[in-house]
C-alpha cells in the first residue's frame, strides 16, 4: 500500500517538477513584467474578484435555501447548481453563449431592451468565471449550514429576532470560516478558468485575455513565457490548498454567538 501511495504522489508531483526543471529562471522576471503578462494578470485579478463577489452575493442565499428550506425537487435543483463543476468548461461556455449571446434565449432581450451584450466583453469573462466558480462556494457553505446546530437559530427566532437578523448575527458568524474557505476556493477557480471563458468571451488582449488564455497562446510562440506564467498560477493554487487544508480535514467549527433581538 505504501509503495502504491508513493507512486500516486509521484504521479501528481511529476508534472510540477517538470515545469520547475524547464523553467527559464534567468529570464523569468522579464517574462513576468512583460506588458502582455501584466495586462493579463491584472485582468485575471479584476475579473476573478468580481466573480467571487457575485458568487458570495448569490451563492450564500442559494446554499441557505438548499440547507434550510425543504422543498420537492431539491435534489434536482442541487444537481443543476453543481452541474458546472463536472461539465467540460468549453461546454459550459457554449451553453452560456446560447443563453446569453446576442441571439440567445435571454441575451437577445438584454440586447434589445438594455443594449447589453455580454459575449466577448470583460463582463462576459466575469459571467463565465462566476458560472464555474460559484458551485465551490455553494457546496462549502451548504455543508457548513447542515452541520450547524439549528437550535441556536431557533432560539434567536423564539426571542423575537427576524429571520434576516438571525442570519446576520447568528448564522453568518458561525459559518464564517466555511464562507471564507468557499470564497477563496471560488476565487482560485475563477482565476484559473479557461474553457468557458474562451468559448463565451474569446481572447482579446486587454479585454478578455486572462492569464490562462495568455498561457495557452504563449505555448505556440514562446513556451518559456508560458512555463513562467503557468508556475505563477500553480503557486497561487497550491497556496490556496495549503491554506484551506484545516477546513477540509479536521477543522473545528466555532460555537455561534447568542443573538439578542432588537
C-alpha positions as CSV (number, residue, x, y, z in Angstrom):
1,X,0.0,0.0,0.0
2,X,2.8,2.4,0.9
3,X,4.5,1.8,-2.4
4,X,1.3,2.5,-4.4
5,X,0.7,5.6,-2.4
6,X,4.2,6.8,-3.2
7,X,3.6,6.2,-6.9
8,X,0.4,8.2,-6.7
9,X,2.3,11.1,-5.0
10,X,4.9,10.9,-7.7
11,X,2.2,11.0,-10.4
12,X,0.9,14.3,-9.1
13,X,4.3,15.8,-8.3
14,X,6.0,14.9,-11.6
15,X,4.3,17.5,-13.8
16,X,5.2,20.3,-11.4
17,X,8.8,19.0,-11.2
18,X,8.9,19.0,-15.0
19,X,7.8,22.6,-15.1
20,X,10.3,23.6,-12.5
21,X,13.1,21.8,-14.3
22,X,12.3,23.5,-17.7
23,X,11.6,27.0,-16.2
24,X,13.9,29.7,-17.6
25,X,14.8,31.2,-14.2
26,X,17.4,33.7,-15.5
27,X,14.7,35.4,-17.6
28,X,11.6,34.7,-15.5
29,X,11.3,38.2,-14.2
30,X,11.4,39.7,-17.6
31,X,8.6,37.4,-18.7
32,X,6.5,38.3,-15.7
33,X,6.9,42.0,-16.1
34,X,6.2,41.9,-19.9
35,X,3.3,44.3,-20.8
36,X,1.2,41.4,-22.1
37,X,1.7,39.3,-19.0
38,X,0.9,42.2,-16.6
39,X,-2.2,43.1,-18.6
40,X,-3.4,39.5,-18.5
41,X,-2.6,39.2,-14.8
42,X,-4.4,42.5,-14.0
43,X,-7.5,41.4,-16.0
44,X,-7.5,38.0,-14.3
45,X,-7.4,39.5,-10.8
46,X,-10.1,42.0,-11.6
47,X,-12.5,39.5,-13.2
48,X,-11.9,36.8,-10.6
49,X,-12.6,39.2,-7.7
50,X,-15.8,40.3,-9.4
51,X,-16.7,36.7,-10.0
52,X,-16.1,35.9,-6.3
53,X,-18.2,38.9,-5.2
54,X,-21.1,37.6,-7.4
55,X,-20.6,34.1,-6.1
56,X,-20.9,35.3,-2.5
57,X,-23.9,37.6,-3.3
58,X,-26.0,34.8,-4.9
59,X,-24.3,31.7,-3.7
60,X,-24.8,32.2,0.1
61,X,-28.6,32.6,-0.3
62,X,-28.6,29.6,-2.6
63,X,-26.7,27.5,-0.1
64,X,-29.1,28.6,2.7
65,X,-32.1,27.6,0.6
66,X,-30.6,24.1,-0.1
67,X,-29.7,23.6,3.5
68,X,-32.6,25.1,5.4
69,X,-35.7,25.0,3.2
70,X,-37.1,21.6,2.4
71,X,-39.0,21.5,-0.9
72,X,-39.8,19.0,-3.5
73,X,-37.2,18.6,-6.2
74,X,-34.4,20.0,-4.0
75,X,-32.1,17.2,-5.2
76,X,-32.6,18.2,-8.8
77,X,-32.0,21.9,-8.0
78,X,-28.8,21.0,-6.2
79,X,-27.6,18.9,-9.1
80,X,-28.4,21.7,-11.5
81,X,-26.5,24.2,-9.5
82,X,-23.5,21.8,-9.2
83,X,-23.5,20.8,-12.8
84,X,-20.8,23.3,-13.9
85,X,-18.4,21.6,-11.6
86,X,-18.4,18.4,-13.7
87,X,-19.2,19.8,-17.1
88,X,-16.3,20.3,-19.6
89,X,-15.7,24.0,-19.3
90,X,-16.0,24.6,-23.0
91,X,-19.5,23.0,-22.9
92,X,-20.4,25.5,-20.2
93,X,-19.1,28.3,-22.3
94,X,-21.2,27.2,-25.3
95,X,-24.2,26.9,-23.1
96,X,-23.7,30.4,-21.9
97,X,-23.3,31.6,-25.4
98,X,-26.7,30.2,-26.5
99,X,-28.3,31.5,-23.3
100,X,-26.8,35.0,-23.0
101,X,-25.4,35.6,-26.5
102,X,-26.9,38.3,-28.8
103,X,-29.3,35.6,-30.3
104,X,-29.5,33.6,-27.1
105,X,-32.5,32.7,-25.0
106,X,-32.1,35.7,-22.7
107,X,-29.3,37.5,-24.4
108,X,-31.5,38.7,-27.3
109,X,-33.8,40.5,-24.9
110,X,-30.8,42.0,-23.0
111,X,-29.6,43.3,-26.3
112,X,-33.0,44.7,-27.4
113,X,-34.2,46.2,-24.1
114,X,-31.0,47.3,-22.4
115,X,-28.4,47.3,-25.3
116,X,-26.4,44.9,-23.2
117,X,-24.0,42.5,-24.8
118,X,-22.0,40.0,-22.7
119,X,-20.1,37.8,-25.1
120,X,-16.6,38.9,-26.0
121,X,-16.5,41.5,-23.3
122,X,-14.9,41.8,-19.9
123,X,-18.3,41.4,-18.3
124,X,-18.6,38.1,-20.2
125,X,-15.4,36.9,-18.6
126,X,-16.9,37.6,-15.2
127,X,-20.1,35.8,-16.1
128,X,-18.2,32.7,-17.3
129,X,-15.9,32.7,-14.3
130,X,-18.9,33.0,-11.9
131,X,-20.7,30.1,-13.7
132,X,-17.8,27.7,-13.0
133,X,-16.8,29.1,-9.6
134,X,-20.0,29.7,-7.6
135,X,-20.7,25.9,-7.1
136,X,-17.5,25.7,-5.0
137,X,-18.8,28.3,-2.6
138,X,-22.3,26.9,-2.5
139,X,-21.2,23.4,-1.7
140,X,-18.8,24.6,1.1
141,X,-21.4,26.9,2.7
142,X,-24.2,24.4,2.4
143,X,-22.1,21.7,4.2
144,X,-21.4,24.2,7.0
145,X,-25.1,25.1,7.3
146,X,-26.1,21.5,7.5
147,X,-23.5,20.9,10.3
148,X,-24.6,23.9,12.3
149,X,-27.0,23.2,15.2
150,X,-30.2,24.9,14.1
151,X,-31.3,25.2,17.8
152,X,-29.2,28.4,18.0
153,X,-31.2,29.9,15.1
154,X,-34.5,28.6,16.6
155,X,-33.6,30.2,20.0
156,X,-33.0,33.5,18.3
157,X,-36.3,33.4,16.4
158,X,-38.1,32.5,19.6
159,X,-36.7,35.6,21.3
160,X,-38.3,37.7,18.6
161,X,-35.4,38.2,16.2
162,X,-36.3,38.4,12.5
163,X,-35.0,35.9,10.0
164,X,-32.6,38.4,8.5
165,X,-31.3,39.4,11.9
166,X,-30.8,35.8,12.9
167,X,-29.0,35.0,9.7
168,X,-26.7,38.1,10.1
169,X,-26.0,37.8,13.8
170,X,-26.1,34.0,14.4
171,X,-25.7,32.0,11.2
172,X,-23.1,34.1,9.4
173,X,-20.7,34.3,12.4
174,X,-21.0,30.5,12.9
175,X,-20.2,29.7,9.3
176,X,-17.6,32.4,8.7
177,X,-14.7,30.0,8.3
178,X,-16.6,28.0,5.7
179,X,-17.7,31.1,4.0
180,X,-14.1,32.4,3.7
181,X,-12.9,29.0,2.6
182,X,-15.7,28.8,-0.1
183,X,-14.9,32.3,-1.3
184,X,-11.2,31.6,-1.6
185,X,-11.9,28.4,-3.5
186,X,-14.3,30.2,-5.8
187,X,-11.7,32.9,-6.4
188,X,-9.0,30.4,-7.2
189,X,-11.3,28.5,-9.6
190,X,-12.3,31.8,-11.3
191,X,-8.6,32.8,-11.6
192,X,-7.8,29.6,-13.4
193,X,-10.8,29.4,-15.6
194,X,-10.1,28.8,-19.3
195,X,-12.6,26.8,-21.3
196,X,-15.8,28.6,-20.5
197,X,-14.1,32.0,-20.9
198,X,-12.7,31.3,-24.3
199,X,-15.9,29.9,-25.6
200,X,-18.1,32.7,-24.3
201,X,-15.8,35.7,-24.2
202,X,-13.0,34.9,-26.6
203,X,-9.4,36.0,-26.3
204,X,-8.8,39.7,-26.9
205,X,-5.7,41.3,-25.2
206,X,-6.7,43.8,-22.6
207,X,-10.4,42.9,-22.8
208,X,-10.9,39.2,-22.3
209,X,-7.4,37.6,-22.5
210,X,-6.9,36.4,-18.9
211,X,-3.8,34.6,-17.6
212,X,-4.9,31.0,-18.6
213,X,-5.6,32.2,-22.2
214,X,-2.3,34.1,-22.3
215,X,-0.5,30.8,-21.2
216,X,-2.3,28.9,-23.9
217,X,-1.3,31.4,-26.7
218,X,2.2,31.7,-25.4
219,X,2.7,27.9,-25.8
220,X,2.7,28.4,-29.6
221,X,5.0,31.4,-29.7
222,X,7.1,31.5,-26.5
223,X,7.0,28.3,-24.5
224,X,9.4,29.7,-21.9
225,X,7.0,32.5,-21.1
226,X,4.1,30.0,-20.9
227,X,6.0,28.0,-18.3
228,X,6.7,31.0,-16.1
229,X,3.1,32.2,-16.2
230,X,1.9,28.7,-15.5
231,X,4.1,28.5,-12.5
232,X,2.5,31.7,-11.1
233,X,-1.0,30.2,-11.3
234,X,0.3,26.9,-9.8
235,X,1.9,28.7,-6.9
236,X,-1.4,30.6,-6.2
237,X,-3.5,27.4,-6.4
238,X,-1.0,25.5,-4.2
239,X,-1.0,28.2,-1.6
240,X,-4.8,28.2,-1.5
241,X,-4.9,24.5,-1.0
242,X,-2.3,24.6,1.8
243,X,-4.2,27.5,3.5
244,X,-7.5,25.7,3.4
245,X,-6.4,22.2,4.4
246,X,-7.7,22.6,8.0
247,X,-11.2,23.5,6.7
248,X,-11.3,20.2,4.8
249,X,-9.6,17.9,7.2
250,X,-10.3,18.2,10.8
251,X,-11.0,21.9,11.2
252,X,-13.1,22.8,14.2
253,X,-16.2,24.8,14.0
254,X,-16.7,27.7,16.4
255,X,-19.7,27.9,18.6
256,X,-22.1,30.5,17.3
257,X,-22.9,33.5,19.5
258,X,-26.2,34.1,21.1
259,X,-28.4,36.6,19.3
260,X,-30.1,39.4,21.2
261,X,-33.2,40.7,19.3
262,X,-33.6,44.4,18.7
